[in-house]
Amino acid sequence: MKKFTVLLVALMMLFALAACTANKDAGSEKKDDGKGKSGEKTEKVEKVLNLNNGQEPTSFDPPIGFDAVSWNSLNNLMEGLTRLDETHQPKEATAEKWDVSADGKTYTFHIRDNAKWSNGDDVTADDFVFAWKRLLDPNTSSPAAFLAYFIEGGEAYNNGEGSADNVKVKAVDKKTFEVTLISPQAYFLSVISNPCFFPINEKVAKENPKWFAEANTFVANGPFKLAEWNHDSDLTMVKNDNYWDVKNVKLDKVHWAMVDDKNTEYQMFTTGELDTSDVPPELAEKLFKEGDVKVEDQAGEYFYRFNVTKAPFQNENIRKAFALAVDQKQMVELVTKNQEKPAYGFVSYGFKDPDGNDFREKSGDLIKTDVAKAKDLLKKGMEEEKYTKLPEVTLTYSTSDQHKKIAEALQQMFKENLGVDVKLANMESSVFATDQKALKFQFSRSSFLADYADPINFIENFITGSPMNRTGWSNKEFDQLIKDAKLEKDEKKRYEMMYKAEKILLDAAPIVPIHFYNQVYLQNKNVTGIVRHPVGYLELKGADKK
């Protein structure tokens, strides 16, 4: 009887140990890892990276998803001819090499033989021809179409003045793609790494024009493929086994939450539900002191737009008065608190001209706080318009706690510095963007993240008729400078044109710069290899998690 009792106790301890082991591994995702040291099958925990996308992606249709909430995930689902490396320079990607003509205008790309779509189809030159012409097709209504205007025939086709046949892109053969530019472009290889230049599987797109809208129809050619998409909730990407460089993709899966609140995001980070997090402004001072916050550059800017077609901002002096009444330094120190640099121009830091000068430093402070001058300009503008009382001003922002804080700070500055009462209005982001483009707002918040690494990308936003302008402002000299700069081969002359154009823009003040973006974040110490490009994409190809 004693022997039986001892045996029973031993068995119970064995089951208890097994249960403990099971509980320890509960919730882990395992996969077959081949054979262990002794030749038996073993398993390992999958490498799953947990990120927050903030909001539902606008679209995974490459020419339509032209924003940060689409780019970060799309950049890892798909890939263009070039891809930015860890030093943010364009390198060979779907194209294994390219040739450039003697005049610098024609590029011939050689697509990798092993470049495949996630459904097993070859990535072909025709896929690029189809995608790039679709980007420029006026019926596509892509907000990114202007980026392809350097292609011969591109602008005319997009403006309805030319045809698709006149766009100089062609498939020389199945794996050779050729494009002819209107002039040599120093930044061309960087531009075409942008998601709007990603290829589209022509066969799939013609069979299902909404191929990009659901996980079960999405076809990828990048490091990951779309496995699950619960709209407005979360999405999951898994390693794409058909990717040409799959051997260098370390993660098995990336899960994206959609939580549009910094405090909630931070709490999810502290509990291990997320591997990265933004820094909530109210915790910034504490977290910076603790030394865990990482800060990296980002080419972009938070700013406000005046609508020059609506009173009182048709008057340049009144616009300047409002602009000079804003204290950008106070905004970053007391409101946003993320060590951003105050913006007194539109082109951000980090771009070097041929003489080695930083564009922002050489161009200087073009709009900087000056309360006394602001008051004088407001008085002058009101006299010019014969106003005895300033028309009511409404400042509109898209719904977000951070946008609200900045809007309230601006409201207080206008009251204290100009004696003007400004009303605030907020709107959901999807409706906000549409109404801003339609010039329905009087004065509204905005932001810009660079699409490629060149100052022209910042200032070209404000040419007449650009979908990125959204101010109603137009200046012929400015437009001509941008056009000439895009055709100029001499880099010194090109930079001089851009310096002059930025000055014209800020002198007219259709915008109020607030601060330049940076990337301030917390990250799980077990995560390595995430590259945050200053141009706005997140790169997960080389990311790893212990």
RARA-V641657 format. One record per backbone hydrogen bond with DSSP energy under -0.5 kcal/mol. NH is the residue of the N-H (numbers start at 0). CO is the residue of the C=O. If there is no record, write none. Layout:
NH:CO
NH:CO
//
This chain:
4:0
5:1
6:2
7:3
8:4
9:5
10:6
11:7
12:8
13:9
14:10
15:11
16:12
17:13
18:14
19:15
20:16
21:17
22:18
23:19
24:20
25:21
25:22
27:24
29:27
30:43
32:41
35:39
38:35
41:33
43:30
45:28
47:45
48:46
48:252
50:48
50:254
52:256
54:52
61:59
63:60
64:60
65:63
66:64
69:66
70:66
71:67
73:69
74:70
75:72
76:72
76:73
77:73
79:81
82:90
84:88
87:84
90:82
92:80
92:94
93:79
94:80
95:109
96:109
98:107
100:105
103:100
106:104
106:178
107:98
108:106
108:176
109:96
110:108
110:174
111:93
114:111
115:113
115:241
116:120
117:219
119:116
122:114
123:121
124:173
126:123
127:123
128:124
129:125
130:126
131:127
132:128
133:129
134:130
135:131
136:132
139:136
140:136
143:62
144:141
146:143
147:144
148:145
150:147
151:179
153:150
154:150
156:152
157:153
158:154
159:156
160:155
161:155
165:162
166:163
167:151
167:165
168:166
169:177
171:169
171:175
172:175
175:172
176:108
177:169
178:106
179:167
180:104
181:149
185:183
187:184
189:186
190:186
191:187
192:189
193:190
196:193
197:194
198:78
199:126
201:199
204:200
205:201
206:202
207:203
210:207
212:209
216:213
217:213
219:217
220:76
221:76
221:223
223:75
224:237
226:224
226:235
227:235
229:233
230:228
232:229
233:229
234:255
235:227
236:253
237:224
238:251
239:222
240:238
242:239
245:242
247:244
248:245
249:247
249:540
251:46
252:46
253:236
254:48
255:234
255:253
256:50
256:254
257:232
259:257
260:258
264:260
265:261
266:262
267:263
268:264
269:265
270:266
271:268
272:267
273:267
274:49
275:49
276:521
278:519
279:277
282:279
283:279
283:280
284:280
286:282
287:283
288:284
289:285
290:286
290:287
291:286
292:286
293:520
295:518
297:516
298:533
299:297
300:447
301:514
302:445
303:511
304:443
305:509
306:441
307:305
307:470
309:306
312:309
314:311
315:313
318:314
319:315
320:316
321:317
322:318
323:319
324:320
325:322
327:325
330:326
331:327
332:328
333:329
334:329
334:330
335:330
336:331
340:515
342:513
343:341
351:349
352:356
355:352
358:350
361:357
362:358
363:359
365:343
365:363
366:343
369:323
373:369
374:370
375:371
376:372
377:373
378:374
379:375
380:376
381:377
382:378
383:379
384:380
385:382
386:381
392:420
394:422
395:393
395:442
396:424
398:426
403:399
404:400
405:401
406:402
407:403
408:404
409:405
410:406
411:407
412:408
413:409
414:410
415:411
416:412
417:413
418:413
418:414
419:413
421:419
422:392
424:394
426:396
431:427
432:428
433:429
434:430
435:431
436:432
437:433
438:435
439:434
442:393
443:304
444:395
445:302
447:300
449:298
453:451
456:453
457:454
458:454
459:455
460:457
461:458
462:459
465:462
468:465
469:465
478:474
479:475
480:476
481:477
482:478
483:479
484:480
485:481
486:482
486:483
487:483
490:488
493:489
494:490
495:491
496:492
497:493
498:494
499:495
500:496
501:497
502:498
503:499
504:500
505:501
506:502
507:503
508:504
509:504
511:303
513:301
514:301
515:340
516:299
518:295
519:517
520:293
520:518
521:276
523:274
526:523
527:543
530:538
531:529
532:530
532:536
535:532
538:530
539:537
542:539
543:527
545:525
//
